[in-house]
Amino acid sequence: YAADFFSKGTGARPLAMGGAFTAVGGDNNSLFFNPGALGAMSGSSLSLMHSERFGGLVQVDHAGFQSSLDLYGRPASIGISVLRVGVDDIVFTGEHPFNDLNDNGEFDGPEELPDSFDTSYFQTVSDQEWGILGVYATRLGGWSLGGAVKVIYQSVGSYNSFGFGLDAGLFSPHLGGGLRLGMKIQDITGTYLAWSTGVSEFVSPSLRPGLAWERNFESLAADLLLAADAEVRFEDYGDAAVFSGSGMSIDPHLGFELWLLQAVALRMGMDGQDWTGGGGLRLAGRRGVLPWEAIQDLSVDYGFGNHED
């Protein structure tokens, strides 16, 4: 599907929680999951991620930066998110000569490859997919609103494509009982990708409502977070989605996070039909193990995802 490299999102913490992050907030991975949640953040933050999939065949890297500011007396936040998904060193061997017995230009029938290979015929190319988000968010009452301008660039060998899109998000204040709501509208007007070959692709709009519930257990020195998202696409993804039909597709996302002593986190989740897991260690800030005062919070996170292939 068009721009499918965006589907998993960013950050080891959200990915370990099954991608259920629309209503979580307080983390600049909201640059992707809900630009509106940035309006509720203060200070500045930086996140970095590296991920390898399918035995290291697919390399995923992300960097996100957010900073709060006062814009004409109104609190606001700006941010930038850069995501790269790449498959490097793809070898193309199709130009190598072979014994074309029937002169049809194709390798078929009783034809044989040569006994030795001349590697000068081989080409090595890469598949690169880039997504850049520029985000602005502000507060309106107790609610936070935000929008993102999205730039997409993809290349496969000598072929490339460009696309532009718009996302928006809404993030609620605490609603009582530890509840919070979030909503992301992705590709609001649809996103077109134009390839250098003349082919065009279209990304349909989608909705991502979310709900998060937090509770502190002082007697146990523990903090519990439960989150749930529903990714609703206005396109029938067939078997690629958990629920699909009538021109729509829905994928559920469920997440669990438990902080112990405000220093160690355990996480689990369901990303559609695939389970996820991971954890985190707070190195500085609060009860972190490093006595750094210049950095309010520093954490290292690990996430692991399952895939049927």
N, C-alpha and C positions, 0 to 999 in steps of 0.2 A: 504494500500500500504506500501511497505517496507520503514522503517525509516520515516514514515509520520509525526512523531512528529516534524520534522524539517520544516514542510511546512509553518507554520505561521511566523517564524522568531523570533526576540528578540526585546525587548524595547517597552515601552509604547508610545514613540513618533512615531516610524515607524508604529506600529500597528494601532495607531489612524489615520494615513495617508494612510490606506489601504494597507500597505506593499510596497508602491511606494517609494523606498529609494535607489535604485542602483546608481543614479546620484546625490544624495543629498550631502553626505560627511560631514566633519566637526563634526562628531559624532561617538563615538567608537562602536555604533551598526552596523557600517560598517563592523565590524569583521564578521558578518553573511551576510549582504546584498551585500557587495562588498569589499573583502579584498584589492583590489587595491586602494580604497579611503583612506586607512590608510596612504599611502605614502605622502599625502598632508596635514597630521596633524602634529602639533608641540606640544612639551610639553608632559605631561602625563595625562591620563584620566581614570576614573573608572565609570562603570555603573552597577546598580543593578535593578533587576525587580522581582516582584512577581505577578502572575496572577492566578485567579481561574475561572474555566469554568464549565458549567453545574451544577450551584448551589454549587460550591465548591467541586464537586466530583473529578475533575482533577486539580491537583496542578502543576503550572509551575513556576520554579525559574531559574534565569539567573544571571551570573556575568561576566563582561568583563573588561579587563584591557589592556591599550595600552600605549606605551612609545616610543618617538622618540629618535634617536641616530644618530651619525655620524660614518659611516662604511667606513673606508679607503677614507675619503673625500667625500663620497656620502651620502646625507641625506636619512634616512630610518626610518622605524617604525617596532616594533614587538608587538605582542599582543596575548592574550589567552582569549578564550571564553568558558564558561562552562554552559551547558543547561541541566536541569533536568525536565522531565515530569513524574508525578507519580499519580497512583491511589492506595491509601492505604486502609488497613483494608477490603480487599475483603474476605468475608466469604464463605468457601466451606462446604457444608452440605451433599455431596453425600455419605459419608460413614455411615450415620445414618441408623440403621436397620429399616425395615418396614415389614408389613404383606405381604410376597411374596406368595400369594395363588397359583400361577401356577408354582412356582419354576423356573422362567426364569431369575432371577437376575435383573429385571427391574420393575419400578413402573408403572403399567398399569392396565387396566380393572377395576374391582370392588375393587382393593386393597386400603387399608387405611393406612395413617400414624398413628403412635402411639399417644395415648392421651397426653403423656408428652414427652418432648425432653431432651435427655442427651447431654448437650453442650460439653462434653469431646470428642465427635465425630467430632466437628466442627474444621476446620482449618482457620486461618486468614493469608492471604498472601498479597503481594503487587505487583503491576506492576510498574517497574521503567525503564525509558528510558533516557540514558545519551548521550550527544553529546559534545565532546571536540574539539575545533579548536585551532591550533597553527598557527599564521599568521605572515608572513614577507612581507613588502612592501617597495618599493623604488621609486625614481623619475628618469625619463628618459626624459630630456628636460623639457617641461611643463607638461608632462603626468605622471601619477602614475600607477605603476604595482605592483601586489601582488599575493601571493599564500597562500593556507591554507592546512595543513594536518589535516584530520578529523578522529577522533576515535569515534566509536559508540559502546555502550554497552547497552543491553536490558535484562531484566529479568522478568519472570512471575512465581512466586512461585519458584520451584526448577529448572526451565528451564532458559537458558540464551543464548545470542548470542553476537558475536563480529564482527565488520566490520571496514574497513579502506577505506578512499577515499581522493580525491584531488579536491580542488576548485581553481579557479583563477579569477582575476578581473582586469579591466582596467578603469581608471578614467581620464577624460579629464581636461585640464585647462579651464578657462573661454573663451568661443568661441565668445564672443561679444553679446551684447543685453541681457546679463544675462543668456545665455544658457550654459548648461553643459551636457556632455554625460557620461554614465557609462555602463559597460558590466560585467556580472558575468557568468562564465562557471562553472557549478556545477557538481560534480561527473564526472570529465573529462574522465576517462577511465572506468566509471561505478564502482559501489561500491557493493561488495559482503558481505552478512551477513551470517555467519555460526552459526547455532543453535546447542545446545548440543544434540538435538534429531536426528541430521544428516540431517535436512532440511536446504537448502540454499535459500536465497532471493537475488534479484538483484535490485539495484537502477540505472535506466537508466540515461545517461547524459542529462543535460538540459541547456538552455541558458536563460539569464535574461537581455535583453537590457533595458536601461532606459534613460529618458530625464528629466532634471529639469530646471526650469526658475525662476529666482529671480529678484525682483525689490524693490528698496527702495523709499518710498514716504516721503520725508523729511518734507513737509508741514503738513503731517498728523502724523508724528512720527510713521510710520508703515512700516513693511517689509513683503512682500508677497512672498510666495514660492508655485509653482505649480509643481507637479511631476507625471510622468507616467512610469510604467514598463509593460513589456509583459513577462510572465513566459511561456517559450516554452519547453515542455517536449517531448522527442522522445519515447513516449509511449502513447497509446490510453487509457485515463482515463474514457472514456464514460461519464456518467451523472455526474461524480465527477468533471468535468472541464466545463468551459463555452463554449469552442469550442473544439471539438474532432473529429477525423476521420483520416483514412489513416495512422495509426500508430503514430499520433501526438496529443498533447493536448496543448491548449493555455488558460491561465488565465490572464486577464488584471488587473492592479492595478493602481488606481488613487488617488492622494493625494493633499490636500490643507492645507496650514499653514499661519496664519496671526499673526505676532508679533505686539503688541501695546506697545508703549513707551519702547520697548526692555525689557519689564518686564512680560507681560502676552501674552500667545499664545493660539490661537483657532485653532483647527484642525478638518478636516473631510476627508473622503475617501471612496473608493469602493474597497473591497477585493474580486475580482471575481464578484459574484452577491450579496455580503453582504455589507451593509454600515457600516462604522466605524466613530468614533468621539472621541473627547477628548480635552485636553488642557494642558498647562504648566505654571509654575510660576518660574521665575528666582529669586532666593533668594540672590545670591551674584554674583558680577561681573557686569560690565557695570552699568546699573541703578537698580541693585538688591536692595532689601529692607534691606539686612544685610550688615553692614560695615566691611566685612571681606576682608583683603588685601592678606592673604596667599593663598586663593582660588580664582583663576581667574574667575571661573564660577561654580555655583551650581544651579541646577534646579530640580524641582519635577514635574513629568509628570503623567497624568492619561489617559488611553485609554479604550474605550468601543467598543466591537464588537457585531454584530448581527449574529445569526445562526438560520436556519430554524427549528431546533429541540430545 
